[in-house]
């Protein structure tokens, strides 16, 4: 009798979980802990792949809309958002009360540059880009994929949007309006605090990365002027 294959699951906290056998893996799929785009390592094959690519798991995943329709907005599904990965189940269940699911078709614009900012968005599934138009030419400023967030400054200053956000593919977003954000602070400050801390850590990482890019560009420019 051949031994069952063992699997390792790559969690949203960037840590591997396992080994687990196929029956456990199937249970995790049914519970929403393993999603179609979750990375899995199969020991027998010695390679990583997305869960939807494994023959033994095919047909067990629906679209994000179908998963939510079947399972509801569960903590396991919400943990695909990086800044929510370390929150407890009870915290995530409470946080979902302050969020709205918004489905955005491919090529649709979530908001335009100059619009008044009134919400933050978490990318539940999909791929979007931040763009600005310069002389009719599109300049891509950033891209946002599953697990990312954007529009966060709107929660603090309600200022004008600095860029268009366009869906590159059909996408699903979790929206936190400014109204719900301030309701979260009033009604659940103990929940608002870890949410804001996680958001701030990611923003700090983005700023450091941007500063590093600017430094490298400055050094390249300076080196070029010497010749």
Residue pairs with C-beta under 8 A, 6 or more apart in sequence:
4 21
4 22
5 21
5 22
5 42
5 43
5 44
5 45
6 18
6 19
6 20
6 21
6 42
6 43
6 44
7 18
7 19
7 20
7 21
7 22
7 25
7 40
7 41
7 42
7 43
8 16
8 17
8 18
8 19
8 20
8 40
8 41
8 43
9 16
9 17
9 18
9 20
9 25
9 28
9 33
9 34
9 38
9 39
9 40
9 41
10 16
10 17
10 38
10 39
10 40
10 41
10 48
11 17
11 85
12 79
12 80
12 81
12 82
12 85
12 147
13 85
13 86
16 41
18 41
19 43
20 28
22 56
25 34
25 40
25 57
26 57
26 60
28 34
29 51
29 57
29 60
29 61
30 60
31 71
31 74
31 76
32 67
32 71
32 74
32 76
32 77
33 76
34 40
34 51
34 57
35 51
35 61
35 67
35 77
35 80
36 50
36 51
36 52
36 61
37 50
37 51
37 52
37 125
37 146
38 50
38 51
39 48
39 49
39 50
39 51
40 48
40 49
40 50
40 51
40 54
41 47
41 48
42 49
42 54
51 57
51 61
52 58
52 61
61 67
62 70
64 124
64 125
64 172
65 103
65 172
67 77
68 77
68 101
71 77
73 96
73 99
73 101
75 87
75 89
75 92
75 93
77 124
78 84
78 92
78 95
78 96
78 174
79 85
79 87
79 92
80 124
80 125
80 146
80 147
81 122
81 123
81 124
81 147
81 149
81 174
82 147
82 148
82 202
83 122
83 149
83 195
83 198
83 199
83 201
83 202
84 92
84 95
84 122
84 195
84 198
86 194
86 198
87 95
87 194
87 195
87 198
91 191
91 194
94 188
94 191
95 184
95 191
95 195
98 176
98 180
98 181
98 183
98 184
99 122
99 174
99 175
99 176
99 180
100 174
100 175
100 177
100 180
101 124
101 172
101 173
101 174
101 175
102 121
102 172
102 173
102 174
102 175
103 170
103 171
103 172
103 173
104 110
104 126
104 128
104 167
104 170
104 171
104 172
104 173
105 167
105 170
106 167
106 168
106 169
106 170
106 171
107 166
107 167
108 166
108 167
109 164
109 165
109 166
109 167
110 121
110 128
110 165
110 166
110 167
110 173
111 117
111 151
111 161
111 164
111 165
112 161
112 164
113 132
113 133
113 160
113 161
113 162
113 163
113 164
114 160
114 161
115 160
115 161
116 158
116 159
116 160
116 161
117 151
117 153
117 154
117 157
117 158
117 159
117 160
117 161
117 178
118 154
118 158
118 177
118 178
119 151
119 154
119 155
119 175
119 176
119 177
119 178
120 149
120 150
120 151
120 152
120 154
120 155
120 175
120 176
120 181
121 149
121 150
121 151
121 165
121 173
121 174
121 175
121 176
122 148
122 149
122 173
122 174
122 175
122 176
123 144
123 145
123 146
123 147
123 148
123 149
123 150
123 171
123 173
124 146
124 171
124 172
124 173
124 174
125 146
125 171
125 172
126 145
126 146
126 167
126 168
126 169
126 170
126 171
126 172
126 173
127 143
127 144
127 145
127 146
127 167
127 168
127 169
127 171
128 143
128 144
128 145
128 150
128 165
128 166
128 167
128 168
128 171
129 140
129 141
129 142
129 143
129 144
129 165
129 166
129 168
130 140
130 141
130 142
130 143
130 144
130 150
130 163
130 164
130 165
131 138
131 139
131 140
131 141
131 163
131 164
131 165
131 166
132 138
132 139
132 141
132 162
132 163
132 164
133 139
133 164
141 163
142 150
143 168
144 150
144 165
149 199
149 202
150 165
151 161
151 165
152 199
152 203
153 159
154 161
154 178
155 176
155 178
155 181
158 178
176 184
184 191
184 192
184 195
185 192
